[in-house]
Amino acid sequence: MSTAPSGPGLDRPVPLTVAASVAAIEGVLLVLLGVLEVLAISSSRLTLGVTTAVFFVAYGAALLLCAWGLWRLRLWARSPVVLGQLIQLGLAWNLRGGETTPVAVALVVVAFVVLVGLLHPASTEALLEGD
């Protein structure tokens, strides 16, 4: 398996690189959803709009922080990202059927890619050595 350098004497396996990159993209998209929610706030749903926007921005920022941690081979970052992907699989299950099926399929594919990358033996070894 080829690797990408991540620091002096450390190698980041490709599966971990892919997982960290996809998690970072998820984080950026969640922050973007939070910003879009702020732009869509109306007076009739002010509290819901603000709390939803804060949630998306905070969740996206946390995912970005964890993706950065994975990129830097920090073991602490793996568990929150795994938890986020498991929650995403549950969300996909709820969105299955009807018009939301393509969204559900996309969520499953993304979660699967991240989970496989994080749980790959080379990723586990790199995270254990990097921490």
Residue frames as qw, qx, qy, qz and C-alpha x, y, z in Angstrom:
[[0.000, 0.891, 0.454, 0.000, 0.00, 0.00, 0.00],
 [0.410, 0.433, -0.042, 0.802, 1.41, 3.38, -0.92],
 [0.374, -0.700, -0.441, 0.419, 1.60, 6.09, 1.67],
 [0.198, 0.836, 0.070, 0.506, 1.78, 9.84, 1.81],
 [0.464, 0.061, -0.486, 0.738, 4.29, 11.54, 4.09],
 [0.342, -0.816, -0.400, -0.241, 2.77, 13.27, 7.09],
 [0.354, -0.901, 0.229, -0.105, 5.74, 14.38, 9.10],
 [0.138, 0.663, -0.732, 0.078, 9.27, 13.45, 10.06],
 [0.004, -0.223, 0.966, -0.129, 9.47, 9.66, 10.00],
 [0.482, 0.272, 0.673, -0.490, 5.66, 9.15, 9.81],
 [0.082, -0.029, -0.755, -0.650, 3.63, 7.66, 6.96],
 [0.536, 0.227, 0.361, -0.728, -0.08, 8.14, 6.40],
 [0.346, 0.133, 0.896, 0.243, -1.70, 5.17, 4.65],
 [0.130, -0.141, -0.526, -0.828, -3.94, 5.82, 1.67],
 [0.333, -0.549, -0.747, -0.172, -7.12, 4.52, 3.38],
 [0.341, -0.606, -0.417, 0.586, -6.57, 6.94, 6.27],
 [0.129, -0.187, 0.224, 0.948, -5.83, 9.79, 3.87],
 [0.208, -0.336, -0.670, -0.629, -9.09, 9.11, 2.01],
 [0.386, -0.614, -0.678, 0.120, -11.08, 8.86, 5.26],
 [0.299, -0.503, -0.222, 0.780, -9.63, 12.09, 6.64],
 [0.034, -0.038, 0.391, 0.919, -10.24, 13.91, 3.35],
 [0.283, -0.454, -0.711, -0.456, -13.84, 12.75, 3.05],
 [0.390, -0.625, -0.568, 0.367, -14.49, 13.63, 6.72],
 [0.213, -0.343, -0.008, 0.915, -13.07, 17.11, 6.04],
 [0.128, -0.188, -0.557, -0.799, -15.39, 17.51, 3.05],
 [0.369, -0.581, -0.721, -0.079, -18.32, 16.44, 5.25],
 [0.357, -0.532, -0.365, 0.676, -17.27, 19.05, 7.82],
 [0.070, -0.131, 0.243, 0.959, -17.12, 21.81, 5.22],
 [0.251, -0.353, -0.683, -0.588, -20.55, 20.83, 3.88],
 [0.394, -0.610, -0.657, 0.203, -22.05, 20.86, 7.38],
 [0.237, -0.437, -0.148, 0.855, -20.65, 24.33, 8.06],
 [0.067, -0.048, -0.481, -0.873, -22.06, 25.43, 4.70],
 [0.321, -0.513, -0.754, -0.256, -25.47, 24.00, 5.66],
 [0.346, -0.583, -0.481, 0.556, -25.29, 26.00, 8.89],
 [0.102, -0.273, 0.135, 0.947, -24.58, 29.20, 6.97],
 [0.199, -0.236, -0.660, -0.685, -27.41, 28.47, 4.54],
 [0.340, -0.578, -0.735, 0.104, -29.72, 27.88, 7.49],
 [0.217, -0.486, -0.246, 0.810, -28.82, 31.31, 8.88],
 [0.050, 0.097, -0.394, -0.912, -29.70, 32.84, 5.52],
 [0.339, -0.324, -0.742, -0.478, -33.09, 31.07, 5.55],
 [0.165, -0.339, -0.718, 0.584, -34.13, 32.10, 9.07],
 [0.184, -0.552, -0.386, -0.716, -37.52, 33.77, 9.25],
 [0.246, -0.364, 0.409, -0.800, -39.23, 35.44, 12.19],
 [0.833, -0.189, -0.096, -0.510, -41.76, 32.62, 12.42],
 [0.974, -0.107, -0.161, 0.118, -39.05, 30.05, 13.10],
 [0.098, 0.865, -0.394, 0.294, -36.29, 32.12, 14.65],
 [0.586, -0.557, 0.559, -0.186, -35.40, 29.80, 17.54],
 [0.924, 0.126, 0.359, 0.042, -35.44, 26.66, 15.39],
 [0.638, 0.736, -0.076, 0.215, -33.39, 28.34, 12.67],
 [0.050, -0.837, 0.480, -0.260, -30.73, 29.63, 15.06],
 [0.691, -0.414, 0.578, -0.133, -30.35, 26.38, 16.98],
 [0.907, 0.324, 0.255, 0.081, -30.21, 24.36, 13.75],
 [0.470, 0.818, -0.224, 0.244, -27.58, 26.67, 12.30],
 [0.290, -0.743, 0.556, -0.235, -25.49, 26.53, 15.48],
 [0.868, -0.147, 0.470, -0.069, -25.75, 22.73, 15.52],
 [0.837, 0.512, 0.101, 0.164, -24.62, 22.36, 11.90],
 [0.267, 0.851, -0.347, 0.289, -21.74, 24.79, 12.29],
 [0.482, -0.626, 0.569, -0.229, -20.56, 23.22, 15.57],
 [0.913, 0.024, 0.407, -0.017, -20.86, 19.68, 14.20],
 [0.721, 0.662, -0.027, 0.203, -19.06, 20.64, 11.00],
 [0.035, 0.846, -0.453, 0.279, -16.27, 22.39, 12.92],
 [0.688, -0.438, 0.558, -0.153, -15.86, 19.36, 15.20],
 [0.916, 0.275, 0.280, 0.080, -15.67, 17.08, 12.18],
 [0.488, 0.807, -0.216, 0.252, -13.07, 19.35, 10.59],
 [0.297, -0.748, 0.544, -0.239, -11.03, 19.29, 13.79],
 [0.831, -0.177, 0.523, -0.064, -11.18, 15.49, 13.88],
 [0.819, 0.551, 0.084, 0.137, -10.27, 15.23, 10.18],
 [0.192, 0.851, -0.412, 0.264, -7.23, 17.41, 10.89],
 [0.577, -0.537, 0.582, -0.201, -6.40, 15.11, 13.82],
 [0.924, 0.155, 0.348, 0.028, -6.60, 12.07, 11.55],
 [0.596, 0.764, -0.140, 0.202, -4.39, 13.83, 9.00],
 [0.016, -0.767, 0.545, -0.340, -1.85, 14.39, 11.81],
 [0.643, 0.058, -0.760, 0.076, -2.17, 10.70, 12.86],
 [0.226, -0.280, 0.564, -0.743, -3.87, 11.43, 16.18],
 [0.192, -0.182, -0.964, -0.009, -5.72, 8.42, 17.59],
 [0.125, 0.373, 0.579, -0.714, -8.20, 10.57, 19.57],
 [0.342, 0.324, -0.206, -0.858, -9.77, 11.75, 16.31],
 [0.212, 0.004, -0.905, -0.370, -10.91, 8.33, 15.11],
 [0.005, -0.369, -0.876, 0.310, -13.72, 7.64, 17.60],
 [0.254, 0.547, 0.282, -0.746, -15.69, 10.87, 17.00],
 [0.331, 0.365, -0.534, -0.687, -15.50, 10.38, 13.24],
 [0.161, -0.090, -0.975, -0.120, -16.64, 6.75, 13.55],
 [0.104, 0.466, 0.703, -0.527, -19.54, 7.87, 15.75],
 [0.285, 0.513, -0.061, -0.808, -20.49, 10.55, 13.22],
 [0.298, 0.207, -0.766, -0.530, -20.53, 7.99, 10.41],
 [0.073, -0.249, -0.956, 0.136, -22.70, 5.62, 12.44],
 [0.207, 0.545, 0.428, -0.690, -25.16, 8.45, 13.09],
 [0.294, 0.433, -0.412, -0.746, -25.06, 9.20, 9.37],
 [0.175, -0.020, -0.948, -0.264, -25.99, 5.58, 8.61],
 [0.059, 0.458, 0.786, -0.411, -28.98, 5.91, 10.94],
 [0.249, 0.566, 0.047, -0.784, -30.01, 9.11, 9.18],
 [0.239, 0.262, -0.721, -0.595, -29.70, 7.36, 5.82],
 [0.031, -0.239, -0.970, 0.040, -31.96, 4.58, 7.09],
 [0.156, 0.590, 0.540, -0.580, -34.61, 7.17, 7.97],
 [0.252, 0.588, -0.208, -0.740, -34.31, 8.84, 4.55],
 [0.151, -0.044, 0.911, 0.381, -34.72, 5.64, 2.52],
 [0.221, 0.550, 0.805, 0.029, -37.70, 5.42, 0.21],
 [0.186, 0.901, 0.359, -0.157, -39.42, 8.01, -1.92],
 [0.387, 0.893, -0.047, 0.223, -37.76, 11.19, -3.11],
 [0.294, -0.848, 0.431, -0.091, -35.00, 11.05, -0.48],
 [0.977, -0.031, 0.175, 0.121, -33.60, 7.67, -1.58],
 [0.665, 0.584, -0.155, 0.440, -30.70, 9.21, -3.57],
 [0.153, -0.787, 0.369, -0.471, -29.69, 11.22, -0.49],
 [0.842, -0.407, 0.305, -0.178, -29.83, 8.08, 1.64],
 [0.935, 0.246, 0.036, 0.252, -27.66, 6.18, -0.84],
 [0.376, 0.737, -0.261, 0.498, -25.11, 9.00, -0.94],
 [0.445, -0.710, 0.372, -0.399, -24.96, 9.11, 2.88],
 [0.955, -0.186, 0.229, -0.019, -24.41, 5.33, 3.04],
 [0.808, 0.459, -0.073, 0.361, -21.66, 5.39, 0.42],
 [0.125, 0.782, -0.328, 0.515, -19.81, 8.25, 2.12],
 [0.648, -0.587, 0.364, -0.321, -20.11, 6.69, 5.57],
 [0.988, 0.027, 0.124, 0.086, -18.93, 3.34, 4.22],
 [0.626, 0.612, -0.204, 0.438, -15.86, 4.90, 2.56],
 [0.135, -0.752, 0.398, -0.508, -14.90, 6.73, 5.77],
 [0.817, -0.415, 0.313, -0.249, -15.49, 3.71, 8.02],
 [0.957, 0.207, 0.005, 0.204, -13.50, 1.36, 5.78],
 [0.439, 0.690, -0.282, 0.503, -10.66, 3.87, 5.66],
 [0.331, -0.699, 0.395, -0.496, -10.63, 4.39, 9.42],
 [0.852, -0.304, 0.362, -0.225, -10.93, 0.71, 10.33],
 [0.805, 0.492, -0.320, 0.087, -8.38, -0.51, 7.78],
 [0.867, -0.365, -0.088, 0.328, -5.48, -2.31, 9.53],
 [0.567, 0.282, -0.011, 0.774, -2.91, 0.07, 8.01],
 [0.150, -0.720, -0.075, -0.673, -4.86, 3.06, 9.34],
 [0.758, -0.635, -0.112, -0.096, -5.12, 1.55, 12.80],
 [0.833, -0.123, -0.063, 0.536, -1.40, 0.83, 12.84],
 [0.350, 0.476, 0.027, 0.806, -0.51, 4.33, 11.65],
 [0.370, -0.753, -0.090, -0.536, -2.75, 5.94, 14.25],
 [0.843, -0.519, -0.092, 0.111, -1.30, 3.81, 17.04],
 [0.736, 0.034, -0.005, 0.676, 2.26, 4.66, 15.94],
 [0.206, 0.594, 0.131, 0.767, 1.48, 8.34, 15.35],
 [0.466, -0.794, -0.184, -0.344, -0.01, 9.06, 18.75]]
